[in-house]
């Protein structure tokens, strides 16, 4: 029964991811750096569109990383003191491996601001760390519904696909991620490994 439940979430999450535009590295979920650039005033949607365009054509890894950090900084903006406080406490609980408390705090954030993408993404990360793939996939679905370009959530989706042994779907998701963020750290190597495993070596 549980396998059917997980399979249903996988199908839905994949449908969401593949219907929209984007994948990361084996064994590591892409998460925001601890220190993020200060967010300038302006329309965040417009800024994100500009940054994602720049991310796709970044000439080197240093430039790409700087753009990535600016994207994370925009995603992190809550525009609510209460939400900011809850997210900070959830991060502390997560770092202390108090996953149940972190989830409760993120539940509260999502109840207050259901459109806040990073709360869904952070909770998906924690569920993945708890090996609760059904819940992780449900939250990834919510992230990608709101932000199809979210390379962090796509990295998680790829990891879950690998963990359950579906290398073919993992490869497809990772390729999607690279189409958004070609210099996503370690992912090109993961794609190369999976490609050889799934599709065989070129003759």
C-alpha positions, 0 to 999 in steps of 0.5 A: 500500500505504501509503495502505491502511495509513493508511486502516486506522488512520484508520478505527480511530482514528475508530471509537474517538473516535466511540464514546466521548464529543469537537476543536482548532485548525488548525495547532496540537496542544493541548499542556499548558502548561509550568507546571502547578498542584500536584496535590492528594492524592485520587482522580484519577479522581473529581477528573477527573470533577469537573473535566470537569463544571466545564469543560463549564459554565465561565462564561468563558475564564479559568475554563475555562483554569484548569480545563484546566490542572488536568486536564493536571496530573492527566494528567501525574502519573506516580507513578514517579520513573523515568517522570517523569525519562524524560518530562522528557528526552523533552520536552527532546529534543522542544523541541530537535527531536531527535524520534528521541531523544524517541520512544525515551524515550517508547517506554521510558515506555510499556514501563514504564507502558503505562497512562500516557496522556500518554506515548502522547499525547506520542508521537502529537504527535511522530509528527504533527510528523514527518508519520508519520500512521499511527503518530500515529493508532495512538497517538491510538487508545491515548490515546482508549481510555484517556481518551475525553475527552482534548481534546489527542488529539482536537485531533490527530485533527482536525488529521490529518483536515484534513491529509489533506483529510477536512474532514467527519471533521475537523468531526465530531471537532472538534464532539466536542471542543467537547462536552467542552470548549466553550471550547477555544481557537480551535476554535469558529472552526475549526468555523465555517470547516469547517462553511461549507466542508462544509455550506455557509452558512445561508440 
